[in-house]
């Protein structure tokens, strides 16, 4: 009989997806603009700093009783508010991505309400079922990455990648710190999946490997973006990570696979939103209020409606 708890391996998978989703949801262009011509070097430095922060978090988890902190009602209300704003913004970004890549002639309202039904279903999934679903999606995600890599390598121009730094050390440090803080701190979103069956000795090891691999994939994506488009052109496109996929063709007759491979980014965003929804569900249930538990779906609908405020 299979355990009805999230496994150590699945926790690492979710951590991997959360890091990937940061760049999928906010766009690779955002960090590209922020780090200027220091993107590659900032990512390398930021990964080292992020690993250090990750191990600091593990040390703090041993010293601090987080469960006791989260029992405070004021803390719960603050968390629900922050998560609600974040979810609404992510829904807006998810809708915009689908509209831009696939359905640019469709109404945003139609896309939003289609996603509403998807996440209403996801919201009521047990945590262990969501974990298994994301484990399956990982294999599809990795398959897309392999195909993308094979298709894009011939188009990379090494001269676009040089020099890897503009010698603006202040920008390098700031962008590296930002990368490290954001990518490592998403670990806190996985707290609700923590259970007694987790192999605690392996958890730190799995998370470390997951972090390194996720940062490596992000680095590879930036090498493709800068190496194919160059910094000036990459900063013009809204989604440079999607634009480079248009170059892929196999044997001169398998073309326009960009629509399929772009699903890589949508999978990551779906994972992020699913985990955020499960966080907010866990907090709401902890109030032990029958009325809240009965009509919690209204909050989900409200968050989707609020997402339209970000369009203005």
N, C-alpha and C positions, 0 to 999 in steps of 0.2 A: 504493500500500500504506500502510495506516494505521500510525502509530508505536505501538509497544508501551510507550509512556511516558506518564505523566500530563502534560497540557498546562498552560500557565500559567493559562488560563481555568478549567480544572478544579480547579487548586489554589485559586483564588479562591473557587470554588463550595464546596469542602470547608471552607474557612475560614469562609465564610458560615454553613454548616450547624452547625459547631462552636459558634459564638457563639449561634445560635438554640437549640441543644440544652441549653445551660446553664440556660436558663429553662424549657425543656420538661421537663428531667429533675428539676430541683430545685423546679419550680413557681413561677409568678409570685407566689404568695402569700408566698414566703420573702423576696424582696427588698422586697415591699410592706410586710411587717411590720418589716423591718430599717430601711428608709428613712423609716418612719412617714408623715408628710404631706409629705415632701420628694421623693417618688419622681420626678416629672417633672423637677424642677430638678436632682436628683442624676444622672439619666440624661444630661441635656444636658451638665453639667459633666464627668461621667465619660467621655462620648464624646470630648471634647476631650483629656482626660488620657490616655485609651486610645490615641488617635492619636499622641500624643507618645511613649508607651511603645513603640508599634509601630515607630516610626522609630529609637528607641534600640536595639531588638532587631536591626533591619537593620544598624545600624552595628556592633554587637557580632559579628554573623555574619561580617562582613568581617575582623574582628580576631582572632577565636578559631577554632581548628580543632576544631569539635565532633566530627568523625569520630574524632579522636585520643582525645578524652575518652570517647566511647562504646565504645572498644575495651577499656577497662579492665573486667575481669571483675567486680570488686566493684560498679562503677557499674551494670553490666548486671543483676546480681542485685537490687540496690536498685530499679532501674527495673521489673523484672519483678514484684517484690513489690508496689510501689505501684500498678502498672497492674492487677494481679490484684485488689487490694482495690477499686479504682475500678470495674473492670468488673463485679464481683459486686454492688456497690451499684447501679450503673446498670441491671443486669438486674432487680434487685429493684424499682427505681423504674419500669422499663418494664412489668414484669408488673403492678404495682399500678395503673398508668395504664390499661392495657387492661382490667383487672378492674373498675375504677371506671367507665370510660366505656362499655364494651361488654358485658362478661361478668360482671356482678356476682353472677350465680347459679352461675357455674362455679368449679371448684376451681382455686386458684392453681397447684397442682402441674401440672395439665393445661396451663395457659397457659405455664408455664415450660418444659415439655418440648416444646411446640410451637415456642417460640422457639429452643430448643436446636437443632432440626433446621434452622431457618432460618439460624442463625449458624454452624453447622457447614459449611453450603454456602457462606456468605459468606466464611468463614475461608479456604477453599481457592481463592477467586477470586484471579486475578492483580491486582496493584495497579492496573494501567491499566484493567482491566475494571470494578473497583469505582469508579474515577473516572468512567468513562462512565455507569455506572448512576446515580451520584449526580447527574450532569449532567442525565439524563433526569428524575429525581425533582424537580429544581429547578423545572422547568416546571409540574409538577403542583402543587408547593408554592406557586408564585406565583399560579397559577390559584385555589387555595383562598383565598389572601390577598385577591385582588381581589373574589371573591364575598362573602367575609366583610365586607370594607370596605363594599361596596354595601349589604349587608343590615343592618349595624349603625349606620351614620351617623345614620339617623333617630331612634335611641334615645339618642343622647348628650345629656346635660344639662350644659351649660357650667357651671352653678352648682356642680356636684359637683367640678369641676376647680379651683375657686378657693377660697382662695388656693393658689398653686402651691408655697408654702413656709411652714413654721411658724416661720421665723426661728431655727431651732435649727441654728446654723452648724457646730457640732461634728458633728452627725448628717449634715449635708449633705456635709461634707468626707470623713468616714469612709466613708459609703455610696458616694460618687462614686469614691473611691480603690479600694474593693472592686470596684466595677463595672469600672473601668479595668484593674485588675490581672488579673481573671478573664477578661475578654473578649479582652484582647490576648495573654495568655500561652498560650492554646490554640494559638497559632501553632506552638509547639514540637512539637505532635502531628503536624504535617505534614512533619516532617523526613524521614521514611522515603520520602516520595513525591518528594523532590527528585532531579532528574536533570540530566544535562548538556545536554539538549535544551530546557530551560526558557529562555524569553526573559528573562534576568535584568534587563534594563533595564525591562521591562514588569511584572515580578513585583511590585515595590514599588508601582507605580501600581495594579495590579489588586487587591492586598491592601488598599490604602487605600480604594478604592471599595467593595470587599466589606465592609470594616469599617463604613463610614459607612452603607451600605444596611441591614446587619444591625441596627445600633443604631437606625436609623430605624424598622424594622419592630417592634422591641421597644418603642420609645417609642409607636408607634401602638397596639400591643396594650394598653399601660398606659393610654393615653387612653381606649380603649374600656372597659376594665375599671373604671376610676375614674369615667368619665363616665356609665356605665350603672348601675353598682351603688353607687357612692359608696365612700369609704374604709372606713367601719364594716362595711358588708355584704360588701365584697370580702374583708375579713380573716376572715370567718366561713367562707366556702366553702373546701373543700380545693383545688379547681381553679377559681378564678374565671374563668380564661381559657376554660374549657369551658362554664361556666354561662351566660355572656353569649351563647353561640351559640344557646341555646334561644329567644332572642328573634327569630331570623331567620325570616321567612316572605316569600314572594313571591306577590303577587296573591291573598293569603288562601287559597291552596289548596296551594302548595308549602311544606310545613312539615317540621319535624324534620330539617332538613338538618345539624343539629349533629353527628350521628353521622358524616357524611361529612367535614365541615370540620375536625373534631377530628383527622383523619388528618394534618393539618399538623404537629402536635406529635409524632406517632408517627414521621413521616418524619425529623424532626430527631434524635430519639433513636436511630433505626436508623442514621443517618449517624454519630453519635457512637460507638456501639458497634462499628460496622464498622471505623472508623478505629482505635479502641483495640485491637481484635483484630488488625488488621494490624500495629500497632506491636509488640504482644507476639510475634507470629509472626516478625517481622523480627529481634527481639532473640534469640529462642530459636534461630533458624537460625544466627545469628552465632557460636554456641558450637561449631558444626561437629561436633556429636555425633550419630552415626548413630542411637543409641537415642532421643534426644530428638526428632529429626526424624520417626522412625517412629511414636512414640506421643504426639505432641504433642496429638492430639485428646483424650487423656485429661485434659489440663489444661483444655480447654474445658468438658468435662463436669463437672469438679471445680468450676470457677468458677460454673457454674449451680447446683450443689448448695450451694455456700457462700452463694449469694445468699439462701437460706432463713434464714440466721442473722440477717439484717437484719429479718426478720419478728418475731423474738422481742423 
